[in-house]
């Protein structure tokens, strides 16, 4: 069973943007893991539906989140499966119910992001305003150190990359710089994890919600709906890029498998991509 999983969530990272930006820390991190440049988003290629899909292994057809304005009180269709509070079951719920002593944390800087997640399954939550994210990286390391003897899942997200695309256009110098700035922060996180002897037994997953073109996204073009997805850790095969079909809905399924959770919700549609996890 995995000791620790850290989800590195960067909003709005297109395949072209990832391949253009210089990110030596991400390159080093995933050099011993696997990376996909053909991962498909869910429709629509919008922020909240896709992050919800990452964390719940369902598409909008299952979780009901069809736009960024979704709330538990105001939505078009209910989830096909609900917990006692009306939320679609997330990976946090699955782990809390099946992994003894697991600790969970959720760090974010876009206010709507947490709306589809039932916070009763989160041990620590922190929100930063105005696209700030460095402090959350510090919180994540402290949380990992505090619970170094417990199984742990940390969701660490930043929206600043997406906002750079909206303001300056996808593939603009400012957008590429935003990705490169995130890489610096990730490098600092890696170094701190190594200093505290937390790095070697941690699985890292890099995920994003959509790409973009011009100043936006939300359509069904390849540049909007094809994104990078990467993973590394003790239980992960090392074979550079992988070509097996992958989708944002698979992320929670992979995490559940890493923590040996066999009893996942029947409505989950995500699968573990072939060849990713060691047998």
C-alpha positions as CSV (number, residue, x, y, z in Angstrom):
1,X,0.0,0.0,0.0
2,X,1.2,3.5,-0.8
3,X,2.6,5.5,2.1
4,X,1.8,8.9,0.7
5,X,0.4,10.5,-2.5
6,X,0.7,14.2,-3.4
7,X,-1.4,15.5,-6.2
8,X,0.3,18.4,-8.0
9,X,-2.6,20.2,-9.7
10,X,-1.8,23.0,-12.1
11,X,-4.8,24.5,-13.9
12,X,-5.0,25.0,-17.7
13,X,-1.8,23.2,-18.8
14,X,-1.9,22.3,-22.5
15,X,0.3,19.7,-24.0
16,X,2.0,22.4,-26.2
17,X,2.4,24.6,-23.1
18,X,4.0,21.8,-21.1
19,X,6.3,20.8,-24.0
20,X,7.4,24.5,-24.6
21,X,8.0,25.5,-21.0
22,X,11.3,24.7,-19.3
23,X,10.6,22.7,-16.1
24,X,13.8,20.9,-15.0
25,X,12.3,19.9,-11.7
26,X,9.2,18.2,-13.2
27,X,11.5,16.6,-15.7
28,X,13.7,15.2,-12.9
29,X,10.7,14.2,-10.8
30,X,9.0,12.1,-13.5
31,X,12.2,10.8,-15.2
32,X,11.7,7.6,-13.1
33,X,7.9,7.5,-13.7
34,X,5.4,7.7,-16.5
35,X,3.9,10.6,-18.4
36,X,1.1,10.8,-20.9
37,X,0.6,13.6,-23.5
38,X,-2.6,12.1,-24.8
39,X,-4.8,12.2,-21.7
40,X,-8.4,13.3,-22.5
41,X,-10.4,15.7,-20.5
42,X,-14.1,15.3,-19.8
43,X,-16.7,17.5,-21.7
44,X,-17.0,20.4,-21.3
45,X,-13.3,21.4,-21.2
46,X,-14.1,23.6,-18.2
47,X,-12.4,23.8,-14.8
48,X,-14.9,22.6,-12.2
49,X,-16.2,19.6,-14.1
50,X,-12.7,18.3,-14.8
51,X,-11.2,18.7,-11.3
52,X,-14.3,17.0,-10.0
53,X,-13.7,14.2,-12.4
54,X,-10.1,13.8,-11.3
55,X,-11.2,13.5,-7.7
56,X,-14.3,11.4,-8.1
57,X,-13.6,9.1,-11.1
58,X,-16.9,10.2,-12.7
59,X,-17.8,12.4,-15.6
60,X,-20.5,15.1,-15.5
61,X,-23.0,12.4,-16.3
62,X,-22.2,10.8,-13.0
63,X,-21.2,13.7,-10.6
64,X,-23.5,16.3,-12.2
65,X,-21.0,19.1,-12.2
66,X,-21.6,20.7,-15.6
67,X,-20.1,24.1,-15.1
68,X,-18.0,26.4,-12.8
69,X,-21.1,27.7,-11.0
70,X,-22.2,24.3,-9.6
71,X,-23.0,24.1,-5.9
72,X,-24.7,21.5,-3.8
73,X,-27.7,23.8,-3.4
74,X,-27.9,25.0,-7.0
75,X,-27.4,22.5,-9.9
76,X,-29.1,21.1,-12.9
77,X,-29.0,17.4,-12.1
78,X,-28.2,15.5,-8.9
79,X,-25.3,13.0,-8.8
80,X,-26.2,9.5,-9.7
81,X,-24.8,8.4,-6.4
82,X,-24.7,10.4,-3.2
83,X,-23.3,10.3,0.3
84,X,-25.5,11.2,3.2
85,X,-24.9,14.9,2.6
86,X,-25.8,14.8,-1.1
87,X,-22.3,14.8,-2.6
88,X,-20.9,12.4,-5.2
89,X,-18.4,10.1,-3.6
90,X,-14.8,11.4,-3.9
91,X,-11.5,9.7,-3.4
92,X,-11.3,11.3,0.0
93,X,-14.5,9.5,1.1
94,X,-13.3,6.2,-0.3
95,X,-9.9,6.5,1.5
96,X,-11.4,7.7,4.8
97,X,-13.7,4.7,4.9
98,X,-11.2,2.0,3.8
99,X,-7.7,3.1,4.9
100,X,-7.2,3.2,8.7
101,X,-5.6,6.3,10.0
102,X,-5.3,8.0,6.6
103,X,-4.9,11.8,6.7
104,X,-6.1,14.0,3.9
105,X,-5.4,17.6,3.0
106,X,-6.7,20.0,0.3
107,X,-4.9,23.2,-0.7
108,X,-6.3,25.5,-3.3
109,X,-6.6,29.1,-4.6
110,X,-9.7,29.2,-6.7
111,X,-12.8,29.5,-4.5
112,X,-15.3,27.3,-6.4
113,X,-12.9,24.4,-6.6
114,X,-13.9,22.8,-3.4
115,X,-17.7,23.1,-3.9
116,X,-18.2,19.5,-5.2
117,X,-16.1,17.9,-2.4
118,X,-17.6,16.9,1.0
119,X,-15.2,18.5,3.4
120,X,-16.1,16.1,6.2
121,X,-13.5,13.7,4.6
122,X,-10.7,16.3,4.7
123,X,-8.4,16.7,7.7
124,X,-6.9,20.0,6.6
125,X,-8.1,22.7,4.1
126,X,-6.5,25.9,3.2
127,X,-7.5,28.6,0.7
128,X,-5.3,31.4,-0.6
129,X,-6.6,34.4,-2.5
130,X,-5.3,36.3,-5.5
131,X,-3.6,33.4,-7.1
132,X,-1.1,32.9,-4.2
133,X,0.2,29.4,-3.9
134,X,3.7,29.3,-2.4
135,X,2.3,29.2,1.2
136,X,0.2,26.2,0.4
137,X,3.3,24.3,-0.8
138,X,4.8,25.0,2.7
139,X,1.6,23.8,4.3
140,X,1.7,20.6,2.3
141,X,5.2,19.8,3.4
142,X,4.3,20.5,7.1
143,X,1.3,18.3,6.8
144,X,3.3,15.5,5.3
145,X,5.9,15.8,8.0
146,X,3.3,15.9,10.8
147,X,1.7,12.7,9.5
148,X,4.9,11.0,8.3
149,X,3.8,7.8,10.0
150,X,0.3,7.8,8.6
151,X,-0.9,7.0,5.1
152,X,-1.5,10.5,3.5
153,X,-3.2,12.0,0.5
154,X,-2.5,15.7,-0.3
155,X,-4.2,17.7,-3.0
156,X,-2.0,20.7,-3.9
157,X,-3.6,23.0,-6.5
158,X,-2.9,26.3,-8.2
159,X,-5.0,28.3,-10.7
160,X,-2.3,30.9,-11.6
161,X,-1.3,29.1,-14.8
162,X,-4.9,29.2,-16.1
163,X,-5.3,32.8,-15.3
164,X,-2.1,33.6,-17.2
165,X,-3.7,32.0,-20.2
166,X,-7.0,33.9,-19.9
167,X,-5.2,37.2,-19.4
168,X,-2.4,36.9,-21.9
169,X,-3.5,33.9,-24.2
170,X,-2.4,30.3,-24.1
171,X,1.1,29.9,-25.4
172,X,2.0,33.5,-24.7
173,X,5.3,34.2,-23.0
174,X,3.4,35.1,-19.8
175,X,1.6,31.8,-19.9
176,X,4.8,29.8,-20.4
177,X,6.4,31.8,-17.6
178,X,3.6,30.8,-15.2
179,X,4.3,27.1,-15.8
180,X,8.0,27.7,-15.3
181,X,7.3,29.5,-12.0
182,X,5.2,26.6,-10.8
183,X,8.2,24.3,-11.6
184,X,10.4,26.3,-9.3
185,X,7.9,25.9,-6.5
186,X,7.7,22.2,-7.2
187,X,11.4,22.0,-7.1
188,X,11.5,23.6,-3.7
189,X,8.8,21.2,-2.5
190,X,10.9,18.3,-3.7
191,X,14.0,19.5,-1.9
192,X,12.1,20.0,1.4
193,X,10.6,16.6,1.1
194,X,14.1,15.1,0.6
195,X,15.5,17.1,3.6
196,X,12.8,15.6,5.8
197,X,13.2,12.1,4.5
198,X,9.7,12.1,3.0
199,X,10.5,12.0,-0.7
200,X,11.4,8.4,-1.5
201,X,8.2,6.9,-0.2
202,X,5.9,9.5,-1.8
203,X,3.9,9.0,-5.0
204,X,3.5,12.2,-7.0
205,X,0.8,12.8,-9.6
206,X,0.8,15.8,-12.0
207,X,-2.7,16.6,-13.3
208,X,-4.5,19.4,-15.0
209,X,-8.0,20.1,-16.1
210,X,-7.9,21.3,-19.7
211,X,-5.7,23.1,-22.3
212,X,-6.7,26.3,-24.1
213,X,-6.5,28.4,-27.2
214,X,-6.6,32.2,-27.5
215,X,-7.8,33.6,-24.3
216,X,-10.1,30.7,-23.3
217,X,-11.2,27.1,-23.3
218,X,-14.5,25.1,-23.0
219,X,-14.7,23.8,-26.5
220,X,-14.0,20.3,-27.9
221,X,-10.8,21.0,-29.9
222,X,-7.7,18.8,-29.4
223,X,-5.7,21.6,-27.8
224,X,-8.4,22.1,-25.2
225,X,-9.2,18.5,-24.5
226,X,-5.8,16.8,-24.6
227,X,-3.6,17.3,-21.5
228,X,-0.4,16.0,-19.8
229,X,-0.7,13.6,-16.9
230,X,2.2,12.1,-15.0
231,X,3.0,9.8,-12.1
232,X,6.0,8.6,-10.2
233,X,6.6,6.6,-7.0
234,X,7.6,3.3,-5.5
235,X,4.7,1.4,-7.0
236,X,4.9,3.0,-10.5
237,X,6.6,1.6,-13.5
238,X,9.4,3.6,-15.2
239,X,8.9,3.8,-18.9
240,X,8.9,7.4,-19.9
241,X,5.8,8.2,-22.0
242,X,2.9,5.8,-22.1
243,X,0.3,5.6,-24.9
244,X,-2.5,3.6,-23.2
245,X,-5.8,5.4,-23.2
246,X,-6.1,7.8,-20.3
247,X,-8.8,10.2,-19.0
248,X,-9.1,12.7,-16.2
249,X,-11.6,10.3,-14.6
250,X,-8.8,7.7,-14.1
251,X,-6.9,9.8,-11.5
252,X,-9.0,8.8,-8.5
253,X,-9.1,5.1,-9.6
254,X,-5.2,5.1,-9.7
255,X,-5.1,6.6,-6.2
256,X,-7.6,4.1,-4.9
257,X,-5.5,1.3,-6.3
258,X,-2.3,2.7,-4.8
259,X,-4.0,2.6,-1.4
260,X,-5.4,-0.9,-2.0
261,X,-9.0,0.2,-2.0
262,X,-11.0,-2.6,-3.7
263,X,-14.5,-1.3,-2.8
264,X,-14.9,1.8,-5.0
265,X,-18.3,3.3,-5.8
266,X,-20.2,1.4,-8.4
267,X,-20.9,4.6,-10.4
268,X,-17.2,5.4,-10.8
269,X,-16.1,5.0,-14.4
270,X,-12.4,5.6,-14.2
271,X,-9.9,2.8,-14.7
272,X,-6.2,2.3,-13.9
273,X,-4.3,2.8,-17.2
274,X,-2.6,-0.3,-18.4
275,X,1.1,-0.7,-17.4
276,X,1.2,2.2,-14.9
277,X,1.2,0.4,-11.6
278,X,3.8,-2.4,-10.9
279,X,2.3,-5.9,-10.6
